[in-house]
């Protein structure tokens, strides 16, 4: 719920809408980031070398719901992949995450 509120508040749209509340263009375009499993805020110097190893269940029940809500409910205009790898594959080139 927090992601949806942040994105719609920034963009000026209602949940599920791609235009601002008054029917005009969005006030700004929000980005859902960091997709996915970015979990190293306490060690930012490791952001390009971290390999986040997560189970499929944890990925789909913990990390993915907020990203899905950010895109499908809040209608964020873009998504930024995380710097790290997930289960050995860089997120920006991870076939399972990108498809």
Secondary structure, 3 states (H helix, E strand, C coil): CHHHHHHHHHHCECCCCCCECCCCCCCCCCEEEEECCCCCHHHHHHCCCCEECCCHHHHHHHHHHHHHHHHHHCCCCEEEECCCEECCEEHHHCHHHHC
